[in-house]
Amino acid sequence: MTAYGSDVVEGNGQGDFLNTSVIRYAEVLLIYAEASNEVSGPTPDAIEAVKKVRDRAGLTTPTSLSKDLFRELVWKERWHELCFESITWFDMVRLRKAFNSITGGFDNFVGHTVLS
């Protein structure tokens, strides 16, 4: 069997294609928006990056936000856009926050409880 130009025995874990990371364009845009916001606040380019992701989903994007509100907008967008791609856990660890779907805000990850 040949895969990606090399002989591979199926199931032996030695193929180059088994450990390939996939980063979607939406994730790249949101990474850029978050990093840009941390450096110089919500610049027009950072807002445009988030707008591209939200436009595809048919959502409007606020254009005048403070640095803190824009940061949270990007976090929420990452939470919704990337929720089924095994990325949310790493955001929770990185931010030490968890999205609370009841309040629509972020709670501290440490000590977070789920109400039933």
JOPEPE-V581720 format. One record per residue. N is the residue number from 1. RES is the residue in one small letter. PSI is psi in whole degrees, 0 to 359 (none if undefined). OMEGA is omega in whole degrees, 0 to 359 (NA if undefined). D_CENTER is the distance of its C-alpha to the mean C-alpha in Angstrom with 2 decimals. Layout:
BEGIN
n->(N;N)
res->(RES;RES)
psi->(PSI;PSI)
omega->(OMEGA;OMEGA)
d_center->(D_CENTER;D_CENTER)
END
This chain:
BEGIN
n->(1;2;3;4;5;6;7;8;9;10;11;12;13;14;15;16;17;18;19;20;21;22;23;24;25;26;27;28;29;30;31;32;33;34;35;36;37;38;39;40;41;42;43;44;45;46;47;48;49;50;51;52;53;54;55;56;57;58;59;60;61;62;63;64;65;66;67;68;69;70;71;72;73;74;75;76;77;78;79;80;81;82;83;84;85;86;87;88;89;90;91;92;93;94;95;96;97;98;99;100;101;102;103;104;105;106;107;108;109;110;111;112;113;114;115;116)
res->(m;t;a;y;g;s;d;v;v;e;g;n;g;q;g;d;f;l;n;t;s;v;i;r;y;a;e;v;l;l;i;y;a;e;a;s;n;e;v;s;g;p;t;p;d;a;i;e;a;v;k;k;v;r;d;r;a;g;l;t;t;p;t;s;l;s;k;d;l;f;r;e;l;v;w;k;e;r;w;h;e;l;c;f;e;s;i;t;w;f;d;m;v;r;l;r;k;a;f;n;s;i;t;g;g;f;d;n;f;v;g;h;t;v;l;s)
psi->(137;131;127;34;8;153;127;135;123;129;4;356;13;5;145;339;357;330;52;126;141;122;117;156;322;321;319;315;318;325;315;314;317;315;317;319;320;329;310;24;182;88;162;324;320;318;319;323;314;322;322;320;315;325;320;328;359;26;150;156;122;143;344;95;153;170;316;317;323;320;314;325;317;317;313;319;319;318;314;318;325;18;331;23;22;35;333;320;317;327;320;318;316;317;341;36;153;141;130;108;343;313;341;10;188;132;155;133;316;122;4;133;151;125;137;none)
omega->(180;178;179;174;178;177;183;173;185;176;181;176;182;179;180;186;185;184;181;176;177;177;180;179;179;179;178;179;181;175;179;182;181;181;180;178;181;181;188;179;183;179;176;179;178;178;180;179;178;181;179;180;183;178;180;180;180;181;175;181;175;185;180;180;173;180;181;180;177;177;181;176;179;178;180;180;176;182;182;185;188;189;183;184;178;179;185;180;182;174;179;180;181;184;187;179;176;180;178;184;178;181;183;179;180;177;175;182;179;181;180;177;179;178;179;NA)
d_center->(36.06;34.30;30.54;29.15;32.68;33.41;35.43;33.40;34.76;32.50;30.84;31.83;28.36;29.64;28.04;25.70;23.42;22.61;20.05;18.06;14.36;12.64;9.88;9.56;10.49;7.89;5.23;8.32;9.05;6.23;7.04;10.52;10.58;9.67;12.13;14.61;14.73;15.53;18.26;19.94;18.50;17.18;18.95;19.65;17.54;14.40;15.29;15.98;12.61;11.05;14.27;13.91;10.88;12.77;16.08;15.33;14.86;17.99;16.74;18.26;16.62;18.55;19.92;21.52;19.47;20.08;17.87;17.07;16.45;14.18;12.11;11.93;11.27;8.07;7.13;8.53;6.97;3.34;6.04;8.04;6.57;5.18;7.93;10.43;9.08;9.86;6.61;7.02;10.25;9.35;7.43;10.67;12.84;11.59;11.89;14.71;13.75;13.22;12.66;16.18;16.53;20.16;19.91;16.59;15.94;14.68;17.35;18.11;17.00;20.47;22.96;20.61;22.74;22.34;25.11;26.78)
END
